Amino acid sequence: MAGILKSVTGKTNVNIKNKRFGIVVAEWNDDITEPLFDGAYQALLEMGAKKSHILRHNVPGSFELPLAAQQLAEQKNIDAVICLGCVIQGDTPHFDYICQAVAYGIMKVNLKFNKPVAFGVLTTLNKKQALERAGGKFGNKGEEAALTVVKMLS
C-alpha cells in the first residue's frame, strides 16, 4: 500500500484532515467486502483522515449500495463516499443486471450531488479473482477506491 499511497499523495495537495467520508459496505460476500473496507479505511487514515470522520454504513448486498451512497452524499457534512461490494458471476444473467444497475446508480449519485462517489465493487468471474483483488496478488480495490475519492477532492 505504501507505494500506491506515495505515488497518489505525491500528486495531490489535498489535506483531508477535516474531510468526512462515508463508506458503504455490502454484507453479501463479506469475506471479500471486509478486506475491501479494511483497505479503504487504512488508506484514508494513512492519507490523514481522522477516525471520527469516517462513517461506515452496511447494506445487505451490492444492489443496495447506490441508495445508501445517496443517503450519505445528501448529508452536507459528508465530502465523499466509497461504495464497496462484490458480485461474482453465476450461471444466470443476474450478474449482468446487478452490475449494470449498481454501476449506473453509483454514477448517478456522483452527478446528482457533485461529490466523489467511488465504485469499489468487484465484478469477477469467480471467488478466486475476488480474493486476488481484496488484498491478494492484485492489491486491494478498497484502497484504490479511497485513493480515488481523495484525488477527486483535489
KASULCOR-V685209 format. One record per helix or strand of 3 or more residues. SS is the DSSP state (helix for helix, strand for strand). FROM is the first residue (numbers start at 1). TO is the last residue. Records with the same first field share a line. If there is no record, write none. Layout:
BEGIN
SS=FROM-TO / FROM-TO
END
This chain:
BEGIN
helix=2-9 / 30-46 / 51-53 / 62-73 / 94-113 / 127-132 / 141-153
strand=21-26 / 54-59 / 80-88 / 116-124 / 134-136
END
